[in-house]
Amino acid sequence: MANYELYKIFCKIVECKSISKAAEKLYVSQPAISLAVKQLESSLNVKLFFRTQRGVNLTTEGKLLYEYVKQGCNIIRAGEEKLKELDTLEAGEISVGASDMTLRFFLLPFIEKFRRDFPSLKIKITNSTTPETLQHLKEGQIDFGVISEPFDMDNSNFNFKPVKAVRDILIAGASFKHITELHAKNLPEFPFIMLERGTSTRVYIEKYLKENNAPVTPEIELATSDLIIEFIKRGMGVGFILEDFVINELENGTLHKIKLTPELKPRQFYIVTHAKLPITSAAKRLLEFNDIDVSDIIYNYNVFE
């Protein structure tokens, strides 16, 4: 098969109907263009052009070849243009994995501003738990993820960067308004509402309970933090929730914070990228748009160290 450059020259000559004009368009000498034509004709063992007073025309064999070659050249050119569009954020798609918490309290405001500046770029959000997000990233299904600690996986596959500190608090509704302070060891005395197993939040809370000898068995397990808030409002128990989730409820008094001894330590949201796969130009721009320096992402950070 002839070199692609020869076919590109062939197509340019057909478009210009002139060897000299094709040379000008391609910024090469006319003898170089003529030599390329001879090489292509020799490799295919056919005559592709014949000269006229106005330039060159295709032979029958040349017309047949051009019908096929022009499609390939156009497809390649279109691919190059699409890559340029991706680099300038004129087109393309970014795939991001995030949990309810990380999406709402970190990623969503940035995406909203990003879409206003780059409306042609599609952003696909995969809403999943931290373990699921890491698995999606490992399989190459997303460009990057926003996760919350703790996470326990073979971290050699990933790069991590902490981006926001958050705090979990113990909350209750009107049915438990008399409870304002509590020691962790007394938590098993109350009906408890928790997220389902398999989330980083559930792992985090259970680790805290175990460290403080408070073997809580939840009476109700729910899929989202929003549902936990609604159940607690209705007096069905107490539970841990990210403080950012309930700012309005704490201010209007529908929920109150129970001062817990010892308090839970703050934890972090992290940007996570694949350590062995390059991040796309569009995804890199989104992170940089959020003032996140991709080159500064911590390599193989272990949150349990």
C-alpha positions in Angstrom: 0.0 0.0 0.0 1.3 3.4 -0.9 2.2 6.0 1.7 -0.7 8.1 3.0 1.3 11.3 2.0 1.2 10.2 -1.6 -2.6 9.8 -1.5 -2.9 13.2 0.2 -0.9 14.7 -2.7 -3.0 12.8 -5.2 -6.2 14.2 -3.8 -4.9 17.7 -3.7 -3.9 17.6 -7.3 -7.4 16.4 -8.2 -9.0 19.2 -6.2 -6.7 21.9 -7.8 -6.6 20.2 -11.3 -3.0 21.4 -11.4 0.3 20.1 -10.1 1.7 23.6 -9.6 -1.4 24.8 -7.7 -1.3 21.6 -5.5 2.4 22.4 -4.8 1.4 25.9 -3.6 -1.4 24.6 -1.3 0.9 21.9 0.2 3.9 24.2 0.5 6.2 21.9 -1.4 8.1 22.2 -4.6 6.5 21.3 -8.0 9.2 18.7 -8.7 8.4 17.0 -5.4 4.8 16.8 -6.3 5.6 15.4 -9.8 7.9 12.8 -8.1 5.2 11.8 -5.7 2.8 11.2 -8.6 5.4 9.0 -10.3 5.9 7.0 -7.1 2.2 6.4 -6.7 1.7 5.4 -10.3 4.7 3.1 -10.1 3.4 1.4 -6.9 -0.1 0.9 -8.4 1.2 0.2 -11.9 -1.3 2.5 -13.6 -1.4 6.0 -15.1 -3.4 8.4 -13.0 -3.3 11.7 -14.8 -2.9 13.1 -18.3 -1.9 16.7 -19.0 -4.1 19.3 -20.7 -3.5 22.9 -21.7 -5.3 23.9 -18.4 -3.5 21.5 -16.1 -4.2 17.8 -15.5 -7.2 15.5 -15.6 -7.7 12.0 -14.2 -7.5 8.9 -16.4 -10.2 6.3 -16.1 -8.1 4.4 -13.5 -7.4 7.7 -11.7 -11.1 8.5 -11.4 -11.8 5.0 -10.0 -9.0 5.4 -7.4 -10.1 8.9 -6.4 -13.7 7.8 -5.6 -12.2 5.6 -2.9 -9.2 7.6 -1.7 -11.1 10.9 -1.3 -13.4 9.2 1.3 -10.4 8.0 3.3 -8.7 11.4 3.2 -12.0 13.2 4.2 -12.4 10.8 7.1 -8.9 11.3 8.3 -9.2 15.1 7.9 -12.5 15.0 9.8 -10.8 13.1 12.6 -8.0 15.7 12.8 -10.6 18.5 13.0 -12.5 16.6 15.8 -9.3 16.4 17.8 -8.8 20.1 17.3 -12.3 20.7 18.5 -11.7 18.6 21.6 -8.6 20.6 22.4 -10.5 23.9 22.0 -13.6 22.6 23.8 -15.8 23.1 20.8 -17.0 19.5 20.9 -16.5 16.2 22.7 -17.7 14.6 25.9 -16.3 14.4 29.4 -17.3 11.4 31.6 -17.2 11.9 35.4 -18.0 9.6 38.2 -19.4 11.1 41.5 -21.5 10.3 44.5 -24.5 12.3 45.6 -22.4 14.1 48.1 -19.4 14.9 46.0 -21.6 15.9 43.1 -23.8 18.3 45.1 -21.2 19.8 47.3 -18.2 20.0 45.1 -18.7 19.2 41.4 -22.1 20.6 40.5 -21.3 24.4 40.8 -18.2 24.0 38.7 -20.0 22.1 36.0 -22.7 24.7 35.9 -20.2 27.5 35.2 -18.2 25.3 32.8 -21.3 24.6 30.7 -22.0 28.3 30.4 -18.5 28.9 28.9 -18.4 25.7 26.8 -22.0 24.9 25.8 -21.0 22.5 22.9 -19.1 20.1 25.3 -21.2 17.2 26.6 -20.7 16.2 30.2 -21.8 12.7 31.2 -22.2 12.1 35.0 -22.1 8.6 36.4 -23.8 8.8 39.8 -22.3 6.0 41.9 -20.6 5.2 45.3 -16.9 5.7 45.9 -16.1 2.0 45.3 -18.1 1.9 42.1 -16.5 5.2 40.9 -13.0 3.7 41.4 -14.0 0.6 39.5 -15.4 2.6 36.6 -12.2 4.6 36.5 -10.1 1.4 36.6 -12.1 0.1 33.6 -11.7 3.3 31.7 -15.5 4.1 31.7 -14.9 7.7 33.1 -12.2 10.3 32.7 -12.0 11.1 36.4 -13.9 10.7 39.6 -14.8 12.8 42.7 -14.8 10.5 45.7 -14.9 10.8 49.5 -12.8 9.0 51.9 -12.3 6.4 53.2 -11.6 4.1 50.3 -9.8 0.8 50.5 -8.5 -0.4 47.1 -5.2 -1.2 45.4 -4.3 2.4 44.9 -1.4 1.8 42.5 -4.0 2.3 39.7 -4.9 5.8 40.7 -3.7 9.3 41.5 -5.5 11.3 44.2 -5.8 15.0 45.1 -7.7 16.3 48.1 -10.0 19.1 47.1 -12.4 19.8 50.0 -12.7 19.0 53.7 -16.2 18.0 55.0 -17.6 17.0 58.4 -20.3 14.5 59.4 -22.6 15.3 62.3 -25.2 13.5 64.4 -28.7 15.0 63.8 -32.1 14.4 65.3 -35.7 15.8 64.8 -38.3 17.2 67.2 -38.9 13.7 68.8 -35.4 13.9 70.2 -35.2 17.6 70.9 -34.2 16.9 74.5 -31.0 15.2 73.4 -28.4 17.9 72.8 -25.2 16.1 73.9 -24.3 12.4 73.7 -21.3 10.2 74.2 -20.5 7.7 71.5 -20.9 4.8 73.8 -24.6 5.7 74.3 -25.5 5.6 70.6 -26.8 2.0 70.7 -29.6 3.2 73.0 -31.2 5.1 70.1 -33.0 4.0 66.9 -30.4 4.6 64.2 -30.8 5.4 60.5 -27.9 4.8 58.2 -26.9 4.6 54.5 -26.9 1.2 52.9 -23.7 -0.8 53.0 -21.2 -0.3 50.1 -20.7 3.4 50.5 -17.7 5.3 51.8 -19.9 7.1 54.4 -21.1 3.8 55.8 -17.6 2.5 56.2 -16.5 5.8 57.8 -19.3 5.8 60.4 -18.9 2.1 61.2 -15.1 2.7 61.7 -15.9 5.5 64.2 -18.5 3.3 66.1 -16.1 0.4 66.3 -13.3 2.7 67.6 -15.6 4.0 70.4 -17.1 0.6 71.3 -20.6 1.6 70.1 -22.0 -1.5 68.3 -24.9 0.2 66.5 -27.3 -1.9 64.5 -29.3 0.4 62.2 -33.1 0.0 62.4 -33.5 1.6 58.9 -31.0 1.6 56.0 -31.6 3.9 53.1 -30.1 4.6 49.7 -29.6 8.3 49.9 -28.8 11.1 52.4 -32.0 12.9 51.3 -34.1 10.0 52.5 -32.2 9.8 55.8 -33.0 13.5 56.4 -36.7 12.9 55.7 -36.9 9.9 58.1 -35.1 11.7 60.8 -37.5 14.7 60.5 -40.4 12.3 61.1 -38.9 11.1 64.3 -37.9 7.7 63.2 -34.4 7.8 64.7 -31.1 9.7 64.7 -28.3 9.5 62.2 -25.1 10.9 60.8 -25.3 13.2 57.8 -22.8 15.5 56.1 -23.2 18.9 57.7 -23.6 20.7 54.3 -26.7 18.6 53.6 -28.7 20.1 56.5 -27.6 23.7 56.8 -31.1 25.0 56.1 -32.8 22.5 58.4 -30.4 23.4 61.2 -31.1 27.1 60.7 -34.9 26.8 60.7 -35.0 24.3 63.6 -36.6 21.3 61.9 -33.4 19.4 62.8 -30.8 19.9 65.4 -27.2 18.8 65.9 -26.3 16.6 68.8 -22.9 17.4 70.2 -21.1 14.1 70.1 -18.1 13.0 72.3 -15.7 12.3 70.7 -16.5 14.2 67.5 -16.0 12.7 64.1 -12.9 13.9 62.4 -13.3 15.8 59.1 -12.8 13.8 56.0 -11.9 14.8 52.4 -13.3 14.8 48.9 -10.7 13.7 46.3 -10.2 14.1 42.6 -9.1 10.7 41.3 -7.5 10.0 37.9 -6.1 6.9 36.4 -2.4 6.5 37.0 -1.7 4.7 33.8 -4.1 6.4 31.3 -3.7 9.9 30.0 -6.5 12.4 30.9 -8.3 13.8 27.9 -7.8 17.5 26.9 -11.4 18.3 27.7 -11.3 16.6 31.1 -8.1 18.4 31.9 -9.6 21.7 31.0 -12.6 21.1 33.3 -10.2 20.4 36.2 -8.1 23.4 35.4 -11.3 25.5 35.1 -12.0 24.6 38.7 -8.4 25.8 39.6 -7.2 22.2 40.1 -3.7 21.8 38.9 -3.6 18.3 37.3 0.2 18.2 37.5 -0.1 18.5 41.3 -2.3 15.4 41.8 -0.9 13.3 44.5 0.5 10.0 43.2 -0.6 6.8 45.0 -1.8 8.6 48.1 -3.0 6.2 50.8 -5.7 7.6 53.0 -5.1 5.0 55.7 -1.4 5.9 56.2 
